[in-house]
Amino acid sequence: MNNIKEMKLYSDAHRILKDLKALGYSEDDKLNLEDVNQFDQLHYRGTLSVQEAIESISIQENDNVLEVGAGWGGPSRYIAYKTRAKVSALELQQDYSEVGQELTLRTGLESFVTHINQDFLNFSQNDSCFNKIVSWLALYHIPYRKKYTKKLFNLLNKKGMLFIEDLTFGSSFESSHKKMLEKKLFANSLEKYSDYLDTCANVGFEIVEHKDMSSDWENFTNERLKLLQTNRNKHEKIHGVDGYITIEDFYKTAAKCFAENIIGGIRLVCMKN
Ligand SMILES: C[S@@+](CC[C@H](N)C(=O)[O-])C[C@H]1O[C@@H](n2cnc3c(N)ncnc32)[C@H](O)[C@@H]1O
């Protein structure tokens, strides 16, 4: 398996602090969550998608929520802020988890969001300890899909709900794309859309709803790239020329893979009966 840091999106976990500095915040300043949310959502359509998750699986106060692959914890903080649920933000990369913890403290959400720096494959908690699990664009990174799908099932209590947004193989995927996807997107468990549903159903989940996000995300990634290129000078001032090139390279890869249907996307809601 490749190293996750080869994926250009992840090379600098501290870059978000530079974005916040450019907004006028000094190092130890308290942060306004809306300002942080402009940068801390490492998935498509930002907090709009997180709000839709809150509504579709009815996340509420006192819920015990797990976010798998939380990055800086952007979705976890938004969920906690909107609902006062308790959220565990589980993240593999230590630097992302540490910067995430700092952002949680500086937004005053530390009594709601707990950052856990661990590989989901090694995460050991009692079964049935969460009533909601959420995950954005993280599961496809994790190898052994059957094994971790079973684990998602076991971690939920009865009637527990799962909300996922994730990548899938696109309709034009060929095995010759595999190496590129492993290196550039750290893809370790992509599946076809229909197999994705089967894997969840086979461990016992009821599929409540699912949506093919491929064309939405093709548009999103295309617009995201254009916006970055339009704002090149501003981005270079904050992140330097190399910082710009790194992110542009990643945004180009994502846009191209969607445009050529090498990858696709899924939104999925499941229940444990
Ligand atoms: C695209 S980011 C999304 C982060 C966050 N969900 C968001 O939307 O802002 C995916 C995250 O999954 C994490 N990840 C990958 N493999 C993981 C694993 N085995 N266990 C926990 N986290 C993992 C990555 O390190 C990365 O931070």
The ligand as an SDF file (V2000), in Angstrom:
LIG
                    3D

 27 29  0  0  0  0  0  0  0  0999 V2000
  -11.0320   13.3360    2.3680 C   0  0  0  0  0  0  0  0  0  0  0  0
  -10.6430   13.3170    4.0720 S   0  0  0  0  0  0  0  0  0  0  0  0
  -12.2050   13.7710    4.7540 C   0  0  0  0  0  0  0  0  0  0  0  0
  -12.1000   14.3090    6.1520 C   0  0  0  0  0  0  0  0  0  0  0  0
  -13.4530   14.6690    6.7830 C   0  0  0  0  0  0  0  0  0  0  0  0
  -14.3460   13.5250    6.7360 N   0  0  0  0  0  0  0  0  0  0  0  0
  -14.0730   15.8370    6.0670 C   0  0  0  0  0  0  0  0  0  0  0  0
  -14.9690   15.6100    5.2480 O   0  0  0  0  0  0  0  0  0  0  0  0
  -13.6450   16.9710    6.3000 O   0  0  0  0  0  0  0  0  0  0  0  0
  -10.5270   11.5740    4.5240 C   0  0  0  0  0  0  0  0  0  0  0  0
   -9.8110   11.3250    5.8480 C   0  0  0  0  0  0  0  0  0  0  0  0
   -9.8640    9.9100    6.1520 O   0  0  0  0  0  0  0  0  0  0  0  0
   -8.6830    9.6040    6.8830 C   0  0  0  0  0  0  0  0  0  0  0  0
   -8.4180    8.1560    6.8990 N   0  0  0  0  0  0  0  0  0  0  0  0
   -7.9170    7.3990    5.8890 C   0  0  0  0  0  0  0  0  0  0  0  0
   -7.7390    6.1270    6.2860 N   0  0  0  0  0  0  0  0  0  0  0  0
   -8.1430    6.0710    7.5840 C   0  0  0  0  0  0  0  0  0  0  0  0
   -8.1830    5.0160    8.5450 C   0  0  0  0  0  0  0  0  0  0  0  0
   -7.7580    3.7870    8.2520 N   0  0  0  0  0  0  0  0  0  0  0  0
   -8.6500    5.3000    9.7820 N   0  0  0  0  0  0  0  0  0  0  0  0
   -9.0660    6.5650   10.1020 C   0  0  0  0  0  0  0  0  0  0  0  0
   -9.0230    7.6030    9.2220 N   0  0  0  0  0  0  0  0  0  0  0  0
   -8.5860    7.3640    7.9790 C   0  0  0  0  0  0  0  0  0  0  0  0
   -7.6280   10.4030    6.1330 C   0  0  0  0  0  0  0  0  0  0  0  0
   -6.4390   10.5150    6.8850 O   0  0  0  0  0  0  0  0  0  0  0  0
   -8.3530   11.7090    5.8590 C   0  0  0  0  0  0  0  0  0  0  0  0
   -8.1100   12.6560    6.8560 O   0  0  0  0  0  0  0  0  0  0  0  0
  1  2  1  0
  2  3  1  0
  2 10  1  0
  3  4  1  0
  4  5  1  0
  5  6  1  0
  5  7  1  0
  7  8  2  0
  7  9  1  0
 10 11  1  0
 11 12  1  0
 11 26  1  0
 12 13  1  0
 13 14  1  0
 13 24  1  0
 14 15  1  0
 14 23  1  0
 15 16  2  0
 16 17  1  0
 17 18  1  0
 17 23  2  0
 18 19  1  0
 18 20  2  0
 20 21  1  0
 21 22  2  0
 22 23  1  0
 24 25  1  0
 24 26  1  0
 26 27  1  0
M  CHG  2   2   1   9  -1
M  END
$$$$
